[in-house]
Amino acid sequence: MRLPVAELHLHLEGTLEPEFIMDAAARNGVVLPWRSLEELRSKYRFTDLQSFLDLLYVNLEVLHTRDDFEQMTRSYLRRAAAAGVRHAEASTDIQAHTRRGIPIEVVVDGVRAALDTSEDDYGITTKLIISFLRDRSPDEAVDVLTRLLASGARFDGIGLDSAEVGFPPSLFVGLYDLARANGLHVVAHAGEEGPPQYVADSLDLLQVERIDHGNRSLEDAHLVARLVAEQIPLTVCPLSNVRLRVVDDLEQHPIRRMLAHGLNVSVHSDDPAYFGGYIDDNIDAIVDRCGVTNDELARLARNSIDASFLDAEGKARLHSEVDVWSEAHSPAR
């Protein structure tokens, strides 16, 4: 039995496996810079966040139709179910598609076609987060969100991702004000490559409910104290952190230090097709390389559930599953 978890930091575009990319390119007549699976796989060596984004944005050019987006989402859900995910709050980078002429409805309808049957098909409840690209115009983001709201598209919240350094949260106050005014949940990437101040500003200016990444919060003792006191969720992605050089190697990852501080931290996979594994791979890695114990795993799982946007009944149901796992993995066993 895999550890039951809620996955809260997952980019659907980052789940495109090389085989999917090459097949979709052939199906949609997209000419990629690489001619073979081997050549494509050779590109998965990153020096920083931007080097990853450069590859990601080329590869997602293969997504054209509603069926492409549905297949992308179903492929993730199928793999996530095997990994122990019981609830997923998946995000899609809508501007990465609208800027190349793909209608909003094609993206959202395709993703929703998979999410709407995810509980029956895969045993996973879901919510959808629309993420905005912080290295594009804030006015564009507001326009896209306005069009999404007018379209009647069903989604649960917004996020902020892509290149972080040089694009502070203060640029997107208007976007987040609009989202909250329309009853949407709000999250944001901060403190991955950007400074601890970006985490504080995301809380103060954008009024986010959780922080994606947040590693660099540890550089500011006052911020750590605040995060602990307010129990702000941090959705941490260990394998991603290694691949993007946030940490040099997994043994140096601060996950246990974050737990020791009392931070509300949980583990997620970010862009698993690019960073070496899905959420179960991340969990296995921190056990093998960081020495995370079963008690700590159960705490991480419970943190993920509490940080989700599930209602009280949904959270209680998942907590009971963690209790069963924890009992089965107690030292007495």
C-alpha positions in Angstrom: 0.0 0.0 0.0 1.4 3.3 -1.1 1.3 6.3 1.3 -2.1 8.1 0.6 -1.4 11.7 -0.2 -2.8 14.8 -1.7 -0.8 16.2 -4.6 -1.0 20.0 -4.6 2.0 21.1 -6.7 1.7 19.5 -10.1 2.0 21.1 -13.5 0.1 19.1 -16.1 2.3 20.3 -18.9 5.2 18.9 -16.9 3.8 15.4 -17.1 4.3 15.0 -20.8 6.6 12.0 -21.2 9.0 12.0 -24.2 7.0 9.3 -25.9 3.8 11.4 -25.6 5.6 14.4 -27.0 7.0 12.6 -30.1 3.6 10.9 -30.8 1.6 14.1 -30.4 4.1 15.9 -32.7 3.6 13.3 -35.4 -0.2 13.4 -34.9 -0.4 17.1 -35.1 2.2 17.8 -37.7 4.5 19.7 -35.4 8.2 19.8 -36.4 10.3 19.7 -33.2 14.0 20.6 -33.0 14.8 17.0 -32.1 14.2 14.0 -34.5 14.2 11.1 -32.1 13.4 10.0 -28.5 17.1 9.7 -27.8 17.8 13.2 -28.9 14.9 14.6 -26.9 15.9 12.7 -23.8 19.5 14.1 -24.1 18.0 17.6 -23.5 16.8 16.7 -19.9 19.9 18.2 -18.2 19.2 21.5 -16.6 21.4 24.2 -15.1 18.6 26.3 -13.6 14.9 27.0 -13.8 15.2 28.9 -17.1 17.0 26.0 -18.9 14.1 23.8 -17.9 11.5 26.3 -19.0 13.1 26.7 -22.4 12.7 22.9 -23.1 9.2 22.8 -21.6 7.8 25.5 -23.8 9.1 23.9 -27.0 7.7 20.5 -26.0 4.2 21.8 -25.2 3.9 23.1 -28.8 2.6 19.5 -29.6 -0.6 20.1 -27.7 -3.3 21.3 -30.1 -6.6 19.6 -29.6 -9.1 19.0 -26.8 -8.2 15.3 -27.0 -4.5 16.2 -26.5 -5.3 18.0 -23.2 -7.6 15.2 -22.1 -5.0 12.5 -22.9 -2.3 14.5 -21.1 -4.5 14.7 -17.9 -5.6 11.1 -18.0 -2.0 10.0 -18.3 -1.1 11.9 -15.2 -4.1 10.6 -13.2 -3.4 7.0 -14.2 0.2 7.3 -13.0 -0.8 9.3 -9.9 -3.3 6.7 -8.8 -0.5 4.1 -8.8 1.7 6.5 -6.8 -0.8 6.8 -3.9 -2.4 10.1 -4.8 -6.0 10.3 -3.5 -6.6 14.0 -4.2 -4.9 16.1 -6.9 -5.0 19.9 -7.3 -3.4 20.0 -10.8 -2.5 23.2 -12.5 -2.3 24.2 -16.2 -0.4 27.1 -17.7 -3.2 28.5 -19.8 -1.1 31.4 -21.2 1.4 28.9 -22.6 -1.4 27.8 -24.9 -3.4 31.0 -25.6 -0.3 32.8 -26.6 0.2 30.3 -29.5 -3.5 30.6 -30.6 -5.1 27.7 -28.7 -8.5 28.8 -27.5 -9.2 28.8 -23.7 -12.1 26.3 -24.2 -9.9 23.7 -25.9 -7.5 23.7 -23.0 -10.0 23.8 -20.2 -12.6 21.4 -21.8 -9.9 18.8 -22.5 -8.5 18.9 -19.0 -11.9 18.9 -17.4 -13.0 15.9 -19.5 -10.5 13.9 -17.5 -10.9 15.6 -14.1 -14.7 15.3 -14.2 -14.5 11.5 -14.2 -11.3 11.1 -12.1 -12.9 9.8 -9.0 -14.8 7.0 -10.8 -11.9 6.2 -13.2 -8.9 6.5 -10.9 -10.1 6.9 -7.3 -8.7 10.5 -7.2 -10.8 13.6 -6.3 -9.5 16.7 -8.1 -9.5 20.5 -8.3 -8.1 22.6 -11.1 -5.7 25.6 -10.7 -5.1 28.0 -13.6 -1.5 29.2 -13.3 -0.2 32.4 -14.8 3.2 33.1 -16.2 5.0 35.7 -14.1 7.4 36.5 -16.9 4.6 37.8 -19.1 2.6 41.0 -18.7 0.4 41.3 -15.6 -2.2 43.0 -17.8 -2.3 39.9 -20.1 -2.9 37.8 -17.0 -5.8 39.9 -15.9 -7.2 39.8 -19.4 -6.9 36.0 -19.6 -8.5 35.6 -16.1 -11.3 37.9 -17.1 -12.0 35.8 -20.3 -11.9 32.6 -18.3 -14.5 34.0 -15.8 -16.7 35.2 -18.6 -16.4 31.8 -20.4 -18.0 29.9 -17.6 -14.9 27.6 -17.4 -14.9 25.6 -14.2 -11.7 25.9 -12.1 -11.0 26.3 -8.4 -8.1 28.7 -8.1 -5.1 30.5 -9.6 -1.4 30.2 -9.2 1.8 32.0 -10.4 4.7 30.2 -11.9 7.5 30.3 -14.5 10.7 32.4 -14.2 10.8 33.9 -10.7 13.8 36.2 -10.4 13.0 39.7 -11.5 9.2 39.2 -11.4 8.1 40.0 -7.8 4.6 39.3 -6.5 3.9 43.0 -6.4 3.3 42.9 -10.2 0.3 40.7 -9.8 -1.8 42.3 -7.0 -4.5 43.2 -9.5 -4.7 39.6 -10.8 -5.0 38.2 -7.3 -7.6 40.8 -6.2 -9.7 39.8 -9.2 -9.4 36.1 -8.3 -10.3 36.5 -4.7 -13.2 38.8 -5.6 -14.6 35.9 -7.7 -14.2 33.3 -4.9 -11.2 31.6 -6.2 -8.4 30.0 -4.1 -5.0 31.6 -4.5 -1.5 30.1 -4.4 1.9 31.2 -5.8 5.4 29.9 -6.5 7.9 31.8 -4.3 11.2 31.2 -2.7 12.5 28.7 -5.3 15.0 30.9 -7.0 13.6 34.2 -5.7 14.5 35.6 -2.3 12.6 35.1 1.0 11.0 38.5 0.5 9.0 37.0 -2.4 7.5 34.6 0.0 6.5 37.4 2.4 5.2 39.5 -0.4 3.1 36.6 -1.7 1.5 36.4 1.7 1.1 40.1 2.3 0.3 41.4 -1.2 -1.3 38.5 -2.9 -2.8 37.0 0.3 -2.1 33.5 -0.9 -3.3 30.4 1.0 -0.2 28.4 0.3 3.3 28.8 -1.1 4.7 26.5 -3.8 8.3 25.7 -3.0 9.4 28.2 -0.3 12.8 26.6 0.2 14.6 29.9 0.6 12.3 30.9 3.5 14.9 29.1 5.6 17.3 32.0 5.0 15.1 34.3 7.1 14.5 33.3 10.7 11.7 35.9 11.1 9.9 34.5 8.1 10.3 30.9 9.3 8.8 31.9 12.6 5.9 33.5 10.8 5.3 30.5 8.6 5.3 28.2 11.6 3.0 30.5 13.7 0.5 30.8 10.8 1.0 27.2 9.5 1.3 28.4 6.0 1.6 25.4 3.7 4.8 24.9 1.7 4.6 22.5 -1.2 8.1 21.2 -1.6 9.4 19.2 -4.6 12.7 17.4 -3.7 13.6 15.8 -7.1 12.8 19.1 -8.8 15.0 21.0 -6.4 17.9 18.8 -7.3 17.4 18.9 -11.1 17.1 22.7 -11.0 20.1 23.2 -8.7 18.1 24.6 -5.9 20.1 22.1 -3.8 23.2 20.4 -5.0 22.2 16.9 -4.1 19.3 15.2 -2.3 21.3 14.5 0.8 21.4 18.2 1.4 17.7 18.7 0.9 16.2 20.6 3.9 13.0 18.6 4.1 13.8 17.2 7.6 15.0 20.5 8.8 11.7 22.1 7.7 9.8 19.4 9.6 12.0 20.0 12.7 11.2 23.7 12.5 7.5 22.9 12.6 6.8 24.1 9.1 3.7 22.9 7.4 5.6 21.2 4.6 4.5 18.5 2.2 6.0 16.7 -0.8 5.0 16.9 -4.4 6.3 16.2 -7.9 6.2 19.6 -9.7 7.0 18.5 -13.3 7.6 14.8 -12.9 8.4 13.9 -16.5 11.3 16.3 -16.4 12.7 15.9 -12.9 13.1 12.2 -12.5 9.9 11.0 -10.9 6.3 11.2 -9.7 5.2 11.7 -6.1 6.0 8.1 -5.1 9.5 8.6 -6.5 10.0 11.7 -4.5 8.8 10.0 -1.3 11.1 7.0 -1.9 14.0 9.3 -2.6 13.6 11.3 0.7 13.4 8.0 2.6 16.5 6.5 0.9 18.6 9.7 0.7 17.4 11.9 3.5 16.4 9.4 6.1 12.8 10.4 6.4 11.0 8.1 8.8 7.6 6.5 8.6 6.3 8.9 11.2 7.6 11.8 9.2 6.0 10.4 6.0 2.7 10.2 7.8 3.1 13.8 8.9 4.0 14.9 5.4 0.9 13.2 4.1 -1.4 14.7 6.7 0.1 18.1 5.9 -0.7 17.7 2.2 -4.3 16.8 3.1 -4.7 19.8 5.5 -3.2 22.1 2.9 -5.7 21.0 0.2 -8.9 22.8 -0.7 -11.0 19.7 0.1 -13.9 20.2 2.4 -13.9 18.8 6.0 -15.5 15.5 5.0 -13.0 15.0 2.2 -10.0 15.7 4.5 -11.4 13.4 7.2 -11.7 10.6 4.7 -8.1 10.9 3.6 -6.8 11.3 7.1 -8.4 7.9 7.9 -6.5 6.4 5.0 -3.2 7.8 6.4 -4.1 6.4 9.8 -4.5 2.9 8.2 -1.2 3.3 6.4 0.5 4.5 9.6 -0.8 1.6 11.6 0.5 -0.9 9.0 3.9 0.8 9.1 4.3 1.3 12.8 7.4 -0.1 14.5 5.4 -2.9 16.1 4.6 -4.2 12.7 
